[in-house]
Every structure is written in structure tokens, then in C-alpha cells.
Amino acid sequence: MTKNSNSKYMQIKIDIESKIKSGHYPPRARIPSENEIAALYGVSVITSRKSLELLVHNGLVYREKGRGSFVSSNVVEDKPNESFNNIVTFILLSYEFSDSATMQLIKGAYTVLSDMKKSMIVEYSKDQPEREKDILEKCIADNSAGVLLFSSDPEKNLDKLKDLKRNHIPFVLVDRGITQFPVNIVSCYNLDGTYTMTMYLIQNGHERIIFISNNQHILTEKLRYQGHQMAMTEKGLPCDPELLLTNFHDNPLEILRMIEELHPTAIMCVNDLVACKVTDILKENKIRVPQDISVTGFDDADIAKYNHPKLTTVRQDFYKIGKKAAELLVERIADNNTECSQIYLPIELIVRDSTAAAKKG
């Protein structure tokens, strides 16, 4: 290992140790993982692992298999209601090591919170509302300074969001909003994204387009379908409800029946993960993309670039979303303002190999 890399892991170790001893990372708090540290400090995973190993060796940190690394309980006096006044909790759906989208959200938020001398704990709900509920309850019990929430389904934990509000804990929703009461939210223009994609497909001769969703009741997915409907209507094309598949994760092979019976020329997917699964199913059944049918996604996650064929998709800037969400949260923490802001960031159409002009006849 070079002198420079030695210096880097020592610097990271010293920085995290300082945050632990100052109470920014309180006893039993989860600290960033090897991959998170690597992204946050701009180093390799090997370097971040070395810094964590030193912290464990010095007794400042302990590890729990399958859960992560945590601050030892005997490092500083355990005063959660005081120490957590400077701690922001970022609750995310999950962490996919093959995808940088989650890491970009974390990195964007961390940039702002670090500058404001606030620490950030990252928690993962594993796309489970009950687990998310438990984490929110812990935030309330610990009197967290604030919460950033990329929820699996925010409507399912409305009572906990109301509890945050009653306890004067500011929170900002990321990507997925609610309609039940006003909240702070930072997202992209979901409706614009699918409107733009549908217009692109129509311009390439596609008039029968399947729209695939996973959870149509979630506001983000509703908006994405509305954008598709808006474009179809504007061009005088029927938006056939038979061409909407709302439960892809429950019955993915339903897409094969729809193709056979409804004769679409394109499939529009609510996100890149669904689009990649669709292309896999089609390839397994000798249906060529895009020669036989075009497929599109949404997000421009890493999998969109690595899929075969590479996905035509809608790009949203996850780093900026994380950054804006943290900026908004810091404002709410500082002024204790109960007013709510909704911030939407622009999208970009990314054309790659999974789409082609519709076949005539």
C-alpha cells in the first residue's frame, strides 16, 4: 500500500473517531459502511475497510453480522436525547451494491449535512413498511434532529409521520410523496419524465404502448402513468386500460400474454429495475429487443447502462435530490418552520439501444 493510501485511511479513521468522541455518532449508533465511507471520502473500499478495522481494533466500533458497524456503548456517556440533537437519520429503501443511485442520494445529503456540522445515520428499511415504522419510532424516541425518508410506501406510515410532526422533528420525503397532508418533499418531475418518453415513442411510430407499474397506488407511480396518459391524449391516441399492468412483481409473466393478445410495439416500465426484468423475460421467450418490441425504463440507474441491450430511460439526478433534500431539512431545523415546500428537479431523456422505430403493418 502506498504512503498516500496509508495517509487516507488514517485521515478517515481520525475523522470518524473525532465524530464518535464528540457525540456526533452516539453510542450504539450505526456508522457508514465500507461502501458508504468509500463513496463519501472518495477512496477505495480497501482503504475504507482499513479505517474501519482500526476503529474496531481500538474498541471504538463493533460489528454485527448482516447489520453493519456501530459505536461501542462505552466510548462516550450515553445521553441519546442530547447527542441526537445533532444527528439526522436518512431512511432508505435498500442498498444495492451494483447500483450507485442510493449512494448518490447519500453522498448528496452528506455533503450538505457535513458542511453544517451535522452527522448522518443511514438506515435501510429493506422495502418493508414495518421495519420503516420501527426506525421512525426510534427517531422519535431518540429526539433526532431531523429525518430524510425515501419510503417504501409513505401512505402506510402516516401515523408515524404525524408523530414526527407532533414531536417537532422536521422531516423531508425523498422521491415518494403523500396526498393525506402537506409535507416537505424533494423529487424529480415524474409526470414530465413519462410524458417526454411517451412523446419520443409516438414520434417513432409507437401507438400501442404497454405501461408496467409495480405499486400503482404510490404517488410517484401514479404521476408517471399520468404523464404517459397526457402524451397519448395530446396526440389523439387511445390510452387503453388493458395496456396497463399494475402488479408486475406479483405476475411478471403476464407481460407475455399481453404481448400475444394486445400486439403492442413498445413497453414502458415504471423504473429501470422493472425494465431489465422485462427484457430478461422477453429474451428467454425469443422476443427481441428492440427488433420485435421496444422497452424503456425510468431513473437511469447503473443497471440501465449495463443491461443488454442498454436501456432507453429517463434520467433523474440522485445526487442533487439528496443534496436538495438535506438543504431543505437543514432550513426546517434552523427556523423550526412548519410550512412545507415541494421541490421538483428536471429530468432528461436518455436514448440508448432498447428502442427503435415501430414496425409498420
Buried (B, 14 or more C-beta within 10 A) or exposed (E): EEEEBEEBBBBBBEBBBEBBEBBBBBBEBBBBBBBBBBBBBEBBBEBBBBBBBBBBEEEBBEEEEEEBBBBBEEBBEEEBEEBBBBBBBBBBBEBBEEBBBBBBBBBBBBBBBBEBEBBBBBBBBEEBBEBBBBBBEBBBEBBBBBBBBBBBBBBBBEEBBEBBBEEEBBBBBBBBBBEEEBBBBBBBBBBBBBBBBBBBBBEBBBBBBBBBBBBBEBBBBBBBBBBBBBBBEEEEBEBBEEBBBBEBEEEBEEBBEBBEEEEBBBBBBBBBBBBBBBBBBBEEEEBEBBEEBBBBBBBBBBBBEEBEBBBBBBBBBBBBBBBBBBBBBBBBBEEEEEEBBEBBBEBEBBBBEBBBEBEEE
